[in-house]
Amino acid sequence: MTNSIIKNKKHKFPFLFEKYTTDSEDYPKDLMNKIQSSELMVLNVPVEFGGVLENPNAQNSYILNILKCLGARDLSAARIFEGHLNAMLLINRFGTQHQKEIYFSEAKNGILFGIWNSQLPSEPLELETSKNKLQLKGSKVFCSGANNVVRPIITANHNGKQQMLILNMADNLLEEDYTYWQPLGMKSSVSCRFDFTGLNIESSQFLGLPNAYFEQPDFSGGAVRFAAVQLGGAEVLITTTLEHLQMMNRTEDINQISRMGKLAILKKSGRLWLDEAGRAFDKRYSNPTECLQIANMFRTITRQICEEVMAICELSVGLQGLLKPHPMERIHRDLSVYLKQPGPDNALLEIGKTLLNTHSNEG
């Protein structure tokens, strides 16, 4: 199954298998242009709206493998594209027929979507009524893709609940504020701050009912997507380490061989977990409890795998791997930052609670 998936991706999307971008920390324009000119833009869109998979809700192992490949190609581009896929899922689940027709058509024509939810407590985004008009007040941070994302979905407090809104940044170019985005890695994701104060909103821009964004199992279950991207980062670190050892003629060193054995196990473990996560996400609406349990496990074990891979690769390559222009340096920095996803402790607590509840019910 996995081999056929990889062969299919190499044939259809060869740009996913190019070398990791290491010479620039700017927005990955060339790679994103290739993505936006491909079928990947409607990867998880239903066929009746121009999608390419017969049943994207039952082919999540394929979708997660795409994200893993893109993570191995460029973690920043993968972060931006993962947001696009999330937006497509939200529109499909909560959008009206008219919204689906419009927005899925735009995606098919290369328009980039995203989802921006993060904000600072000191400047939450509010949707207020001013002079009989709906108007935004406040900001969002970590807006990955910045103005390159033409159709972001944002969440704003409206009457005490969070309402999803679909914006058109082409008509409302805002100043990209990078005060809060001076990271060690992932700089190319251009995850800036936007101040939306004064932006007028029409009711047609509402997506779903209030608080729909937080509905399960998609809200927490969606962690399988960023975990897949992270695994791609770990796999390209392994490849980079193997290439370094070959170049340095150190493949016969017994200590290096032992480390490669550990990396092989970690790589295989990640792939097995990815396939399991894909199967669980396929059944997320018929079995949401299992989906959320597997999603929390997958994101937790993926972080452990990635951190162990990073440590072994550091030890194998040594200081050279943390110095420019060695390709490992950039990948290492990007993955270090991308692993810092919200709520890791809460995910582990939920895993434990589910196990305890299951045991109690069985008893």
C-alpha positions as a printed Julia matrix, in Angstrom:
363×3 Matrix{Float64}:
   0.0    0.0     0.0
   2.66   2.51    1.05
   4.93   1.72   -1.93
   2.07   2.25   -4.4
   1.19   5.54   -2.71
   4.77   6.8    -2.98
   5.07   5.68   -6.62
   1.82   7.47   -7.47
   2.96  10.68   -5.76
   6.33  10.67   -7.51
   4.58  10.38  -10.86
   1.92  13.03  -10.22
   3.79  15.45   -7.93
   7.54  15.24   -8.65
   8.17  18.59   -6.92
   7.39  16.9    -3.59
  10.61  14.9    -3.91
  13.08  17.71   -4.6
  15.78  18.61   -2.09
  14.8   20.47    1.08
  15.04  24.25    0.64
  18.1   25.44    2.58
  19.25  28.67    0.97
  16.39  31.04    1.79
  14.16  31.96    4.7
  11.72  33.88    2.52
   8.22  32.69    1.67
   8.65  29.5    -0.45
   7.06  31.1    -3.5
   8.33  28.71   -6.18
   7.24  25.59   -4.31
   3.87  27.09   -3.36
   3.29  28.08   -7.01
   3.84  24.44   -8.0
   1.41  23.28   -5.33
  -1.17  25.88   -6.34
  -0.92  24.76   -9.96
  -1.57  21.12   -9.05
  -4.42  18.84   -8.02
  -3.2   19.07   -4.43
  -5.33  22.19   -4.01
  -8.51  20.07   -4.09
  -7.0   16.97   -2.51
  -9.71  16.65    0.17
 -12.54  18.3    -1.8
 -15.51  16.09   -2.82
 -15.5   14.93   -6.45
 -18.78  16.71   -7.17
 -17.01  20.01   -6.5
 -13.91  19.22   -8.55
 -11.96  17.04   -6.13
  -9.6   14.3    -7.3
 -10.2   11.53   -4.74
 -13.37   9.47   -5.1
 -13.96   9.6    -1.35
 -11.48  11.85    0.47
 -13.11  11.01    3.82
 -11.96   7.4     3.31
  -8.5    8.1     1.89
  -6.77   9.93    4.7
  -3.73   7.64    4.7
  -3.02   8.95    1.2
  -3.6   12.56    2.28
  -1.34  12.15    5.32
   1.37  10.59    3.14
   1.2   13.66    0.88
   1.69  15.88    3.92
   4.62  13.74    5.08
   6.28  14.06    1.67
   5.76  17.81    1.69
   7.17  18.0     5.23
  10.3   16.26    3.93
  10.44  18.81    1.11
   9.86  22.02    3.11
   8.28  22.24    6.57
   7.19  25.86    6.13
   5.4   25.15    2.84
   3.84  22.07    4.45
   2.58  24.18    7.36
   0.92  26.6     4.95
  -0.59  23.84    2.82
  -1.87  21.97    5.89
  -3.85  25.12    6.7
  -5.32  25.06    3.21
  -6.44  21.45    3.63
  -7.98  22.31    6.99
  -9.91  25.18    5.38
 -11.24  22.84    2.67
 -12.42  20.4     5.34
 -14.18  23.17    7.32
 -15.91  24.52    4.23
 -17.05  21.05    3.24
 -18.41  20.34    6.73
 -19.99  23.69    7.57
 -20.37  25.63    4.31
 -23.6   26.19    2.4
 -24.03  24.74   -1.07
 -23.35  28.19   -2.53
 -20.18  28.65   -0.46
 -18.89  25.23   -1.5
 -19.47  25.99   -5.18
 -17.64  29.33   -4.95
 -14.73  28.43   -2.67
 -13.95  24.97   -4.02
 -13.9   26.46   -7.51
 -11.44  29.11   -6.33
  -9.22  26.44   -4.76
  -9.27  24.45   -7.99
  -8.05  27.59   -9.76
  -5.1   27.97   -7.39
  -6.46  30.31   -4.74
  -4.77  29.58   -1.41
  -6.92  29.19    1.71
  -5.86  28.95    5.35
  -7.09  29.04    8.94
  -5.96  31.65   11.48
  -7.19  31.14   15.02
  -4.33  32.17   17.35
  -4.53  35.49   19.14
  -3.04  37.37   22.07
  -5.19  37.77   25.21
  -4.51  41.51   25.08
  -6.05  41.98   21.62
  -8.69  39.32   20.91
 -10.52  39.54   17.61
 -14.1   40.76   18.06
 -16.93  41.11   15.56
 -18.93  44.17   16.54
 -21.89  46.13   15.18
 -20.99  49.72   14.3
 -23.44  52.03   12.52
 -25.54  49.03   11.45
 -22.45  47.37    9.99
 -20.52  44.33   11.16
 -16.91  45.31   11.77
 -13.82  43.58   13.14
 -11.73  44.83   16.03
  -8.52  43.15   17.17
  -5.77  40.94   15.78
  -4.56  37.44   15.02
  -1.0   36.11   15.39
   0.87  33.25   13.72
  -0.99  33.9    10.46
   1.01  31.45    8.36
   1.29  32.41    4.7
   0.51  36.07    5.45
  -0.95  37.96    2.46
  -0.16  35.03    0.18
  -3.24  33.35    1.68
  -6.03  35.01   -0.28
  -8.9   33.25    1.51
  -8.16  32.82    5.23
 -10.77  31.51    7.62
 -10.56  33.42   10.9
 -12.42  33.09   14.18
 -13.86  36.16   15.91
 -15.85  36.6    19.11
 -19.45  37.44   18.22
 -22.09  37.64   20.95
 -19.91  35.6    23.29
 -19.13  32.8    20.82
 -16.45  32.22   18.21
 -17.7   32.69   14.67
 -15.76  31.51   11.61
 -15.45  34.09    8.84
 -14.03  33.74    5.33
 -12.06  36.8     4.24
 -10.77  38.0     0.89
  -7.27  39.35    1.44
  -6.97  40.31   -2.23
  -9.46  43.1    -1.52
  -8.04  43.91    1.91
  -4.25  43.8     1.86
  -3.13  44.38    5.44
   0.26  45.24    6.89
   2.27  42.16    7.82
   3.6   42.62   11.35
   6.54  40.32   12.17
   7.14  41.63   15.71
   5.88  38.33   17.12
   7.58  36.14   14.51
  11.34  36.07   15.02
  11.76  32.29   15.36
  14.73  29.94   15.45
  13.23  28.04   12.5
  10.13  27.98   10.26
  10.73  31.61    9.33
   9.63  30.89    5.75
   6.1   30.21    6.95
   5.86  34.03    7.33
   3.52  33.58   10.31
   2.87  37.25   10.93
   0.38  39.25   12.99
  -2.53  40.99   11.31
  -4.63  43.78   12.79
  -8.13  43.44   11.33
  -9.57  46.47   13.11
 -12.02  48.36   10.9
 -12.57  45.56    8.37
 -16.23  45.34    7.36
 -17.88  41.91    7.3
 -20.94  40.71    5.39
 -23.23  37.94    6.67
 -22.35  35.92    3.55
 -18.82  35.56    4.97
 -20.05  33.58    8.0
 -19.01  29.93    7.9
 -21.13  27.6    10.01
 -22.82  28.29   13.31
 -21.09  29.93   16.29
 -18.42  27.7    17.88
 -18.57  25.28   14.92
 -14.79  25.57   14.59
 -14.35  23.68   17.88
 -16.65  20.78   17.01
 -15.13  17.35   17.43
 -13.72  15.12   16.15
 -12.2   17.45   13.53
 -10.88  20.08   15.95
  -8.58  17.78   17.94
  -8.48  14.98   15.38
  -6.91  17.36   12.87
  -3.66  16.96   14.81
  -2.98  13.97   12.55
  -2.16  16.42    9.75
   0.59  18.36   11.51
   1.97  15.11   12.95
   2.28  13.75    9.41
   4.21  16.87    8.39
   6.53  16.46   11.37
   7.27  12.86   10.39
   8.35  14.16    6.99
  10.84  16.42    8.75
  12.2   13.48   10.72
  12.54  11.34    7.6
  14.49  13.98    5.69
  16.81  14.34    8.68
  17.48  10.61    8.48
  18.16  10.85    4.73
  20.47  13.82    5.26
  22.38  11.92    7.92
  22.79   8.85    5.69
  24.07  11.03    2.85
  26.56  12.7     5.21
  27.91   9.35    6.45
  28.3    8.09    2.9
  30.12  11.25    1.86
  32.45  10.98    4.87
  33.04   7.23    4.31
  31.77   6.41    7.8
  29.17   3.78    6.94
  31.38   0.95    8.26
  31.69   2.48   11.73
  30.01   0.09   14.17
  28.59   2.92   16.29
  27.11   4.6    13.23
  25.6    1.3    12.06
  23.96   0.89   15.47
  22.52   4.41   15.27
  21.18   3.72   11.78
  19.42   0.67   13.2
  17.66   2.88   15.73
  16.71   5.37   13.01
  15.29   2.55   10.86
  13.05   1.46   13.72
  11.89   5.03   14.37
  11.16   5.61   10.68
   9.12   2.41   10.43
   7.27   3.18   13.66
   6.28   6.59   12.33
   4.93   5.13    9.1
   2.9    2.48   10.93
   1.4    5.13   13.19
   0.62   7.35   10.19
  -1.34   4.58    8.48
  -3.21   3.85   11.72
  -4.03   7.55   12.12
  -5.3    7.7     8.55
  -7.62   4.74    9.13
  -8.95   6.25   12.36
  -9.53   9.62   10.69
 -11.44   7.87    7.9
 -13.92   6.66   10.55
 -13.94   9.85   12.61
 -17.68  10.49   12.31
 -18.77   6.89   12.94
 -16.23   6.39   15.74
 -15.13   9.81   17.06
 -13.8    8.42   20.35
 -11.3    6.15   18.63
 -10.32   8.92   16.23
  -9.54  11.34   19.04
  -7.65   8.68   21.0
  -5.51   7.73   17.99
  -4.97  11.39   17.03
  -3.71  12.23   20.52
  -1.49   9.14   20.5
  -0.17   9.89   17.02
   0.79  13.48   17.8
   2.4   12.37   21.09
   4.43   9.5    19.64
   5.37  11.6    16.6
   6.92  14.24   18.8
   8.88  11.55   20.65
  10.02   9.98   17.37
  11.11  13.34   15.96
  13.01  14.35   19.1
  14.81  11.0    19.2
  15.63  11.2    15.49
  17.03  14.71   15.97
  19.21  13.56   18.88
  20.59  10.54   16.99
  21.25  12.56   13.84
  23.05  15.23   15.87
  25.24  12.56   17.43
  25.91  10.89   14.07
  26.84  14.03   12.13
  28.29  16.1    14.94
  28.82  19.86   14.99
  28.96  20.08   11.19
  25.25  19.32   11.05
  24.43  22.4    13.1
  26.52  24.77   11.02
  25.52  26.45    7.76
  25.56  25.5     4.92
  25.09  21.89    6.0
  21.53  20.89    4.94
  20.81  19.38    8.35
  21.14  22.78   10.04
  18.04  24.27    8.42
  15.92  21.13    8.75
  16.9   20.76   12.4
  15.87  24.35   13.19
  12.58  24.13   11.32
  11.58  20.84   12.91
  12.54  22.08   16.39
  10.08  24.95   16.04
   7.33  23.01   14.26
   7.24  20.41   17.03
   6.06  23.12   19.46
   2.35  22.53   18.87
  -0.23  23.62   21.49
  -1.54  21.36   24.23
   0.87  18.37   24.31
   0.22  17.72   28.0
  -3.54  17.9    27.5
  -3.29  15.34   24.69
  -1.53  12.92   27.03
  -4.15  13.52   29.74
  -6.92  12.71   27.27
  -5.17   9.46   26.32
  -5.01   8.47   29.98
  -8.63   9.44   30.67
  -9.86   7.39   27.72
  -7.9    4.34   28.86
  -9.26   4.66   32.4
 -12.83   5.08   31.18
 -12.51   2.11   28.83
 -11.14  -0.05   31.65
 -13.93   1.01   34.0
 -16.62   0.25   31.42
 -15.1   -3.15   30.63
 -14.93  -3.95   34.31
